[in-house]
Amino acid sequence: MTAAGSGPLPGAGVRLDVSLAVPAVGLWLTVLALLHAAPRTAFLTAAVLGTAAWAGLLLLRHPRWGTVAALCGATLVCAAGGAVAVAGRTAAVAASPMAELAAAQQFTEASVVLALDPRPRENPAVPGRAEFVVTAHTEWVTLPDGTRVRSRVPVVLLVHGEQWRHLVPSQPVRVAGTAVPAGTRLDAALLLVRGPPRHVGPPSAAHAWADRVRGGLRRACAVLPQPERGLLPALVVGDTSLLDAETAEIFRATGMTHLLTVSGANLAVMTGAVLAVTRWLRLPVWASALTGAATIAGFVLLARPEPSVLRAAFMGAVALVSLVVGRPRIGVAALAAAVIGLLLFHPALAASFGFALSVLATGGIMVLAPPWRDAWARRVPAWLAEPVAVTLAAQVACAPLLVVLSAEVSWVSVPTNVAAGPFVPVATVGGFVVAALGLVAPPAAQVAVWVPGVAVAWIHRIAEWGARVPHGAVPWRSDVVGALLLAVLLAALLVLRGWARRVVAAGIAASAVAALALACLAPSWPPPGWAVVACDVGQGDALVLAVDRGEAVVVDTGPRPGAVDRCLDRLRVRRVALLVLTHHDLDHAGGTSGVLRGRTVAEAVVPPGFDAPDAAAALERAGARLRTVHAGEELAVGRWRLSVLWPPADFAGGDANEGSVVVLAHRSAAPPAEGGLSVLLTGDIEESAQRALLTHPGIRGVDVLKTPHHGAGTQEAVFLEATRPRVTLTSVGAGNPYGHPAADTWAQLTALTSASYRTDQHGDVAVVPTGDGPVVYWRGPDVR
């Protein structure tokens, strides 16, 4: 037995699976539709659905409609239950004093209890600053008149500071901040907390034990090299605190992220191993079930109640009950029961991508994998047929939802997951053994950790191989249309038979081969003779100066490794002669590990006071020389001469933006066709630095201006006018929360030159020098 169950059995088991799956889907859709509805609407919906279910019971007396009426009645009852669950939660939240404070955006003080570990915030409001999102519930809040009122409602805290990083679930904390409306009616408020946590209390005994186990595992892993040191805790208990951004991006690119988020497979492996031991000891069934239940409870504590963990735990509990009562496993019915139970208990899961992916993957494995395995086992060895069938089934089931998240369909994820499969149980079981030893014998744990450590090292090697495969993922629309189109194509392949399936498969294969041939043999990007490219990396900077075939200068790396890596892949850059990090903010240095992926970096230059530990560590591991530069220095790379204009050697400002490295890059002409090119790269400098540079003759009359600070409103108008650019490039993310570029700034840029381009609208932008001046090409933003 495994926690995930098995495929449906013939006969009554199949009917039971169907009769539970339909109500589960109806419940899910109802809850999802009502998550943003008012409590009154949810209560009214529940009343209507309940009345319809009662009316449907009358049809049960008619023999012709009995089966259909029973199925419809069960679906309506579950949907009504979901509506009641949403209505009750939203009504309690709406009536709370915290919701009233949020509506008025009042400052308040509150005592809260953490529900999950603080997680780093993506794209923090202040790049480079440690910010965390904390899920919690209140114990009491303070009203504007100073009255303290007891109130237990869910809230989300937005905090900053390293003091928050090491808090654990169930710890009480006193906070003060401004309450604002949350994005969902199931949360009473988003609390913008000022300062570090205060009056921090101890966690519960169970969570204290779990924290000791997780801490023991981290200490045991300290003897391992990176990235294995951060990978093993992530794979075993979902602890990503030691995981570097480069490794996380490699696993994302190869479709192996589920290994780092603790999926139901981890629980299945552990529960299966424990039950195998109980059978070997010949324990009675009830003892085996209790041992399995204790394993599930401990696993949830250690891995935290994430959506996939909750789904697996509920299914495991259903399977244990079936073991005790002596009934056969019910496969998809267990999955449907888990969906129904969890959505009634925790309606917010209806909108969780993690929960949906977990359910889809499990369902795909149960329904699709067994017949594929049996069919393929006639042609290939069984040890190969089963993992391929399981991996492909999960991929097919999840693909329509994955394209919404990633805008691509990965084919390399199937072979990488199959290849990593044999090592996962070794790492999982071995990691839990190490965690247990860490409690009683830490020295022994540091010896034993090498066994799962080697398994994790092989998993990482496989992920690295997959990430380096060219065109390992096919770009795809990431909206509803794209998801539906992919779902229709996959359904056609699954449902159609004979010549119809062969026609569809041939059409898909021909399209894929044609697209790959065009990409490899006649790439439309980059344009021939390109000299400068502004990469579309979201809200951040990453610019590339062409040096030679496969060689370039890179100025800044954007916020995420994957985005700059993909841009450099498109440009076919394999050697970085010089990396310039204008300053240490995340949106300029956060993607450094992506530049290093599969490429050599000869040298990196940074401003004085550069403080980006992750980027510096990645450069050190890659053997890149790191040095500080200031105004007056000259750098020569190929045909480029780079003059550092800012900051001066005596710059003492504490603002990272104003201390950005400013470079004037000149590219010599190559007769007869090409002209020279001058590019002013300004980092994030603002008014004071721009005013100081007004006296420098190098800024006047440039060919290309990289707009300072993503086009923010903090510009010195005279500075922009003095540059008199032929082309402006504004690196900015679509829908960014800062309003970049500011309307006034963009108006001034377009008044200076009609050749003003921005990466949120044009995607990657390339500048090609010619004898008649620069010519601009753009790739267009990815469809997202």
DACOR-V293667 format. One record per backbone hydrogen bond with DSSP energy under -1.0 kcal/mol. CO is the residue of the C=O (numbers start at 1). NH is the residue of the N-H. E is the energy in kcal/mol with one decimal. If there is no record, write none. Layout:
co=CO nh=NH e=E
co=CO nh=NH e=E
//
This chain:
co=2 nh=5 e=-1.3
co=11 nh=15 e=-1.2
co=12 nh=16 e=-2.4
co=13 nh=17 e=-2.2
co=14 nh=18 e=-2.3
co=15 nh=19 e=-2.5
co=16 nh=20 e=-1.4
co=17 nh=21 e=-2.4
co=18 nh=22 e=-2.1
co=20 nh=24 e=-1.8
co=21 nh=25 e=-2.2
co=22 nh=26 e=-2.4
co=23 nh=27 e=-2.7
co=24 nh=28 e=-2.4
co=25 nh=29 e=-2.5
co=26 nh=30 e=-2.0
co=27 nh=31 e=-2.6
co=28 nh=32 e=-2.6
co=29 nh=33 e=-2.1
co=30 nh=34 e=-1.4
co=34 nh=37 e=-1.7
co=38 nh=42 e=-2.0
co=39 nh=43 e=-2.7
co=40 nh=44 e=-2.5
co=41 nh=45 e=-2.4
co=42 nh=46 e=-2.3
co=43 nh=47 e=-2.2
co=44 nh=48 e=-2.4
co=45 nh=49 e=-2.7
co=46 nh=50 e=-2.6
co=47 nh=51 e=-2.4
co=48 nh=52 e=-2.3
co=49 nh=53 e=-2.2
co=50 nh=54 e=-2.2
co=51 nh=55 e=-2.3
co=52 nh=56 e=-2.0
co=53 nh=57 e=-1.3
co=58 nh=61 e=-1.0
co=59 nh=62 e=-1.6
co=65 nh=69 e=-3.0
co=66 nh=70 e=-2.3
co=67 nh=71 e=-2.1
co=68 nh=72 e=-2.7
co=69 nh=73 e=-3.1
co=70 nh=74 e=-2.5
co=71 nh=75 e=-2.1
co=72 nh=76 e=-2.6
co=73 nh=77 e=-2.6
co=74 nh=78 e=-2.4
co=75 nh=79 e=-2.5
co=76 nh=80 e=-2.6
co=77 nh=81 e=-2.4
co=78 nh=82 e=-2.4
co=79 nh=83 e=-2.3
co=80 nh=84 e=-2.4
co=81 nh=85 e=-2.4
co=82 nh=86 e=-2.4
co=83 nh=87 e=-2.7
co=84 nh=88 e=-2.9
co=85 nh=89 e=-2.1
co=86 nh=90 e=-2.9
co=87 nh=91 e=-2.5
co=88 nh=92 e=-2.0
co=89 nh=93 e=-2.2
co=90 nh=94 e=-2.8
co=91 nh=95 e=-1.8
co=93 nh=96 e=-1.4
co=96 nh=100 e=-1.3
co=97 nh=101 e=-2.3
co=98 nh=102 e=-2.4
co=99 nh=103 e=-2.2
co=100 nh=104 e=-1.5
co=101 nh=106 e=-2.4
co=106 nh=179 e=-2.7
co=108 nh=177 e=-2.4
co=109 nh=142 e=-2.0
co=110 nh=175 e=-2.9
co=111 nh=139 e=-3.4
co=111 nh=140 e=-1.0
co=112 nh=173 e=-2.9
co=113 nh=137 e=-1.9
co=114 nh=170 e=-3.1
co=119 nh=133 e=-2.7
co=126 nh=129 e=-2.1
co=130 nh=161 e=-1.9
co=131 nh=121 e=-2.5
co=132 nh=159 e=-2.5
co=133 nh=119 e=-2.2
co=134 nh=157 e=-3.2
co=135 nh=115 e=-3.0
co=135 nh=116 e=-1.3
co=136 nh=155 e=-2.7
co=137 nh=113 e=-2.7
co=139 nh=151 e=-1.7
co=140 nh=111 e=-2.2
co=141 nh=149 e=-3.2
co=143 nh=146 e=-2.3
co=147 nh=143 e=-3.3
co=149 nh=141 e=-2.5
co=153 nh=138 e=-2.4
co=154 nh=188 e=-3.1
co=155 nh=136 e=-2.4
co=156 nh=191 e=-2.9
co=157 nh=134 e=-2.6
co=158 nh=193 e=-1.6
co=159 nh=132 e=-2.5
co=161 nh=164 e=-1.6
co=162 nh=165 e=-1.0
co=164 nh=167 e=-1.4
co=168 nh=171 e=-1.5
co=171 nh=114 e=-2.0
co=172 nh=201 e=-2.9
co=173 nh=112 e=-3.0
co=174 nh=198 e=-1.7
co=175 nh=110 e=-2.6
co=176 nh=194 e=-2.7
co=177 nh=108 e=-2.9
co=178 nh=192 e=-2.9
co=180 nh=190 e=-3.1
co=184 nh=187 e=-1.2
co=189 nh=156 e=-2.1
co=190 nh=180 e=-2.5
co=191 nh=158 e=-2.6
co=191 nh=193 e=-1.1
co=192 nh=178 e=-1.6
co=198 nh=174 e=-3.0
co=204 nh=208 e=-2.6
co=205 nh=209 e=-2.3
co=206 nh=210 e=-2.2
co=207 nh=211 e=-2.4
co=208 nh=212 e=-2.0
co=209 nh=213 e=-2.2
co=210 nh=214 e=-2.6
co=211 nh=215 e=-2.6
co=212 nh=216 e=-2.6
co=213 nh=217 e=-2.2
co=214 nh=218 e=-2.2
co=215 nh=219 e=-2.5
co=216 nh=220 e=-2.2
co=217 nh=221 e=-2.1
co=220 nh=223 e=-1.0
co=221 nh=224 e=-1.8
co=225 nh=229 e=-1.8
co=227 nh=231 e=-2.3
co=228 nh=232 e=-2.2
co=230 nh=234 e=-1.1
co=231 nh=235 e=-2.7
co=232 nh=236 e=-2.3
co=233 nh=237 e=-2.2
co=233 nh=239 e=-1.8
co=234 nh=238 e=-1.1
co=240 nh=243 e=-1.4
co=244 nh=248 e=-2.0
co=245 nh=249 e=-2.2
co=246 nh=250 e=-2.0
co=247 nh=251 e=-2.2
co=248 nh=252 e=-1.9
co=249 nh=253 e=-2.6
co=250 nh=254 e=-1.2
co=251 nh=256 e=-3.0
co=252 nh=255 e=-1.4
co=256 nh=259 e=-1.7
co=257 nh=260 e=-2.0
co=263 nh=266 e=-1.1
co=264 nh=268 e=-2.6
co=265 nh=269 e=-2.6
co=266 nh=270 e=-2.3
co=267 nh=271 e=-3.0
co=268 nh=272 e=-2.5
co=269 nh=273 e=-2.3
co=270 nh=274 e=-2.5
co=271 nh=275 e=-2.7
co=272 nh=276 e=-2.1
co=273 nh=277 e=-1.7
co=274 nh=278 e=-2.1
co=275 nh=279 e=-2.2
co=276 nh=280 e=-2.1
co=277 nh=281 e=-2.1
co=278 nh=283 e=-2.5
co=284 nh=288 e=-2.3
co=285 nh=289 e=-2.6
co=286 nh=290 e=-2.2
co=287 nh=291 e=-2.4
co=288 nh=292 e=-2.6
co=289 nh=293 e=-2.6
co=290 nh=294 e=-2.5
co=291 nh=295 e=-2.1
co=292 nh=296 e=-2.3
co=293 nh=297 e=-2.6
co=294 nh=298 e=-2.6
co=295 nh=299 e=-2.4
co=296 nh=300 e=-2.3
co=297 nh=301 e=-1.9
co=298 nh=302 e=-2.4
co=299 nh=303 e=-3.2
co=300 nh=304 e=-1.2
co=304 nh=306 e=-2.7
co=306 nh=310 e=-2.8
co=307 nh=311 e=-2.3
co=308 nh=312 e=-2.2
co=309 nh=313 e=-2.7
co=310 nh=314 e=-2.5
co=311 nh=315 e=-2.2
co=312 nh=316 e=-2.5
co=313 nh=317 e=-2.2
co=314 nh=318 e=-2.2
co=315 nh=319 e=-2.5
co=316 nh=320 e=-2.2
co=317 nh=321 e=-2.2
co=318 nh=322 e=-2.2
co=319 nh=323 e=-1.7
co=320 nh=324 e=-2.1
co=321 nh=325 e=-2.4
co=322 nh=327 e=-1.8
co=330 nh=333 e=-2.3
co=331 nh=334 e=-1.3
co=331 nh=335 e=-1.3
co=332 nh=336 e=-2.7
co=333 nh=337 e=-2.7
co=334 nh=338 e=-2.2
co=335 nh=339 e=-2.2
co=336 nh=340 e=-2.5
co=337 nh=341 e=-2.8
co=338 nh=342 e=-2.6
co=339 nh=343 e=-2.3
co=340 nh=344 e=-1.9
co=341 nh=345 e=-1.7
co=342 nh=346 e=-3.5
co=346 nh=349 e=-2.0
co=347 nh=350 e=-2.1
co=348 nh=351 e=-1.5
co=349 nh=352 e=-1.8
co=352 nh=356 e=-2.2
co=353 nh=357 e=-2.8
co=354 nh=358 e=-2.1
co=355 nh=359 e=-2.5
co=356 nh=360 e=-2.8
co=357 nh=361 e=-2.7
co=358 nh=362 e=-2.2
co=359 nh=363 e=-2.7
co=360 nh=364 e=-2.8
co=361 nh=365 e=-2.3
co=362 nh=366 e=-2.2
co=363 nh=367 e=-2.6
co=364 nh=368 e=-2.5
co=364 nh=369 e=-1.1
co=368 nh=372 e=-1.6
co=369 nh=373 e=-3.1
co=370 nh=374 e=-2.4
co=371 nh=375 e=-2.2
co=372 nh=376 e=-2.8
co=373 nh=377 e=-2.0
co=376 nh=379 e=-2.0
co=376 nh=380 e=-2.6
co=381 nh=384 e=-1.3
co=381 nh=385 e=-2.4
co=382 nh=386 e=-2.1
co=384 nh=388 e=-1.7
co=385 nh=389 e=-2.4
co=386 nh=390 e=-2.6
co=387 nh=391 e=-2.5
co=388 nh=392 e=-2.7
co=389 nh=393 e=-2.3
co=390 nh=394 e=-2.1
co=391 nh=395 e=-2.2
co=392 nh=396 e=-2.8
co=393 nh=397 e=-2.3
co=394 nh=398 e=-1.8
co=395 nh=399 e=-1.6
co=398 nh=402 e=-2.5
co=399 nh=403 e=-2.0
co=402 nh=406 e=-2.5
co=403 nh=407 e=-2.0
co=407 nh=476 e=-2.1
co=409 nh=474 e=-3.1
co=412 nh=416 e=-1.9
co=413 nh=417 e=-2.2
co=414 nh=418 e=-2.2
co=415 nh=419 e=-2.6
co=416 nh=420 e=-2.1
co=417 nh=421 e=-1.4
co=420 nh=423 e=-1.3
co=420 nh=424 e=-1.1
co=423 nh=427 e=-2.3
co=424 nh=428 e=-2.9
co=425 nh=429 e=-2.6
co=426 nh=430 e=-1.9
co=427 nh=431 e=-2.0
co=428 nh=432 e=-2.0
co=429 nh=433 e=-2.1
co=430 nh=434 e=-2.3
co=431 nh=435 e=-2.4
co=432 nh=436 e=-2.2
co=433 nh=437 e=-2.5
co=434 nh=438 e=-2.2
co=436 nh=439 e=-1.1
co=437 nh=441 e=-3.8
co=441 nh=445 e=-1.9
co=442 nh=446 e=-1.9
co=444 nh=448 e=-2.9
co=445 nh=449 e=-1.8
co=447 nh=450 e=-1.3
co=448 nh=451 e=-1.7
co=449 nh=453 e=-2.1
co=450 nh=454 e=-2.1
co=451 nh=455 e=-1.5
co=452 nh=456 e=-2.6
co=453 nh=457 e=-2.0
co=454 nh=458 e=-1.9
co=455 nh=459 e=-2.0
co=456 nh=460 e=-2.4
co=457 nh=461 e=-2.1
co=458 nh=462 e=-2.4
co=459 nh=463 e=-2.2
co=460 nh=464 e=-2.6
co=461 nh=465 e=-2.4
co=462 nh=466 e=-2.4
co=463 nh=467 e=-2.3
co=464 nh=468 e=-1.3
co=469 nh=472 e=-1.1
co=472 nh=411 e=-1.9
co=472 nh=412 e=-1.7
co=474 nh=409 e=-2.9
co=479 nh=483 e=-2.2
co=480 nh=484 e=-2.7
co=481 nh=485 e=-2.6
co=482 nh=486 e=-2.2
co=483 nh=487 e=-2.4
co=484 nh=488 e=-2.5
co=485 nh=489 e=-2.2
co=486 nh=490 e=-2.6
co=487 nh=491 e=-2.6
co=488 nh=492 e=-2.4
co=489 nh=493 e=-1.9
co=490 nh=494 e=-1.9
co=491 nh=495 e=-2.8
co=492 nh=496 e=-2.1
co=497 nh=500 e=-1.0
co=498 nh=502 e=-1.8
co=499 nh=503 e=-2.3
co=500 nh=504 e=-2.2
co=501 nh=505 e=-3.0
co=502 nh=506 e=-2.4
co=503 nh=507 e=-2.4
co=504 nh=508 e=-2.4
co=505 nh=509 e=-2.7
co=506 nh=510 e=-2.8
co=507 nh=511 e=-2.2
co=508 nh=512 e=-2.4
co=509 nh=513 e=-2.7
co=510 nh=514 e=-2.5
co=511 nh=515 e=-2.4
co=512 nh=516 e=-2.4
co=513 nh=517 e=-2.6
co=514 nh=518 e=-2.4
co=515 nh=519 e=-2.2
co=516 nh=520 e=-2.3
co=517 nh=521 e=-3.3
co=518 nh=522 e=-1.1
co=527 nh=530 e=-1.4
co=531 nh=546 e=-2.2
co=532 nh=767 e=-2.9
co=533 nh=544 e=-2.6
co=534 nh=765 e=-2.1
co=535 nh=537 e=-1.3
co=538 nh=540 e=-1.9
co=541 nh=558 e=-2.1
co=542 nh=535 e=-2.8
co=543 nh=555 e=-3.2
co=544 nh=533 e=-2.2
co=545 nh=553 e=-2.7
co=548 nh=551 e=-2.2
co=550 nh=574 e=-2.5
co=550 nh=575 e=-2.2
co=551 nh=547 e=-2.3
co=551 nh=548 e=-1.4
co=552 nh=577 e=-1.9
co=553 nh=545 e=-3.1
co=554 nh=580 e=-3.0
co=555 nh=543 e=-2.4
co=558 nh=591 e=-2.1
co=560 nh=564 e=-1.2
co=561 nh=565 e=-2.1
co=562 nh=566 e=-2.3
co=563 nh=567 e=-1.8
co=564 nh=568 e=-2.4
co=565 nh=569 e=-2.2
co=566 nh=570 e=-2.3
co=567 nh=571 e=-1.5
co=568 nh=573 e=-2.5
co=569 nh=572 e=-1.2
co=574 nh=600 e=-1.3
co=575 nh=552 e=-1.9
co=576 nh=602 e=-2.3
co=578 nh=554 e=-2.3
co=579 nh=605 e=-2.6
co=580 nh=556 e=-2.9
co=582 nh=661 e=-1.8
co=585 nh=588 e=-2.0
co=585 nh=589 e=-2.0
co=586 nh=590 e=-2.4
co=587 nh=541 e=-1.7
co=588 nh=557 e=-2.9
co=589 nh=592 e=-1.5
co=591 nh=594 e=-1.2
co=591 nh=595 e=-1.2
co=592 nh=596 e=-1.4
co=596 nh=599 e=-1.3
co=600 nh=576 e=-3.2
co=602 nh=625 e=-1.4
co=603 nh=579 e=-2.5
co=604 nh=627 e=-2.2
co=605 nh=581 e=-2.5
co=606 nh=629 e=-2.3
co=607 nh=610 e=-1.2
co=612 nh=616 e=-2.7
co=613 nh=617 e=-2.7
co=614 nh=618 e=-2.3
co=615 nh=619 e=-2.2
co=616 nh=620 e=-2.3
co=617 nh=621 e=-2.5
co=618 nh=622 e=-1.6
co=619 nh=624 e=-2.4
co=620 nh=623 e=-1.2
co=625 nh=604 e=-3.4
co=627 nh=606 e=-2.0
co=630 nh=633 e=-1.5
co=633 nh=644 e=-2.7
co=635 nh=642 e=-3.8
co=637 nh=640 e=-2.5
co=639 nh=668 e=-1.8
co=640 nh=637 e=-2.4
co=641 nh=666 e=-2.5
co=642 nh=635 e=-2.8
co=643 nh=664 e=-2.7
co=644 nh=632 e=-2.8
co=646 nh=662 e=-2.3
co=647 nh=631 e=-3.2
co=648 nh=651 e=-1.8
co=655 nh=659 e=-1.2
co=657 nh=660 e=-1.7
co=662 nh=645 e=-2.9
co=662 nh=646 e=-1.1
co=663 nh=681 e=-3.1
co=664 nh=643 e=-2.6
co=665 nh=679 e=-2.9
co=666 nh=641 e=-2.5
co=667 nh=677 e=-1.9
co=670 nh=674 e=-1.4
co=673 nh=771 e=-1.4
co=677 nh=667 e=-3.3
co=678 nh=704 e=-2.2
co=679 nh=665 e=-3.2
co=680 nh=706 e=-2.7
co=681 nh=663 e=-2.3
co=682 nh=685 e=-1.9
co=683 nh=709 e=-1.8
co=686 nh=690 e=-2.5
co=687 nh=691 e=-2.8
co=688 nh=692 e=-1.9
co=689 nh=693 e=-1.6
co=691 nh=694 e=-1.0
co=693 nh=696 e=-1.7
co=696 nh=699 e=-1.2
co=697 nh=700 e=-1.3
co=703 nh=727 e=-1.9
co=704 nh=680 e=-2.8
co=705 nh=729 e=-2.6
co=708 nh=711 e=-2.0
co=709 nh=712 e=-1.8
co=711 nh=742 e=-2.8
co=713 nh=715 e=-1.6
co=716 nh=720 e=-1.7
co=717 nh=721 e=-2.2
co=718 nh=722 e=-2.1
co=719 nh=723 e=-1.4
co=723 nh=702 e=-2.5
co=727 nh=705 e=-2.5
co=728 nh=757 e=-2.6
co=729 nh=707 e=-2.3
co=730 nh=759 e=-2.1
co=733 nh=736 e=-1.4
co=736 nh=739 e=-1.1
co=742 nh=746 e=-2.8
co=743 nh=747 e=-2.2
co=744 nh=748 e=-2.0
co=745 nh=749 e=-2.5
co=746 nh=750 e=-2.5
co=747 nh=751 e=-1.3
co=748 nh=752 e=-1.8
co=749 nh=753 e=-1.9
co=754 nh=756 e=-1.6
co=755 nh=728 e=-2.0
co=757 nh=730 e=-2.5
co=758 nh=761 e=-1.1
co=758 nh=762 e=-2.7
co=759 nh=763 e=-1.5
co=762 nh=780 e=-2.8
co=764 nh=779 e=-2.7
co=765 nh=534 e=-2.8
co=766 nh=777 e=-2.6
co=767 nh=531 e=-2.8
co=767 nh=532 e=-1.5
co=768 nh=775 e=-2.8
co=770 nh=773 e=-1.6
co=775 nh=768 e=-3.3
co=777 nh=766 e=-3.2
//
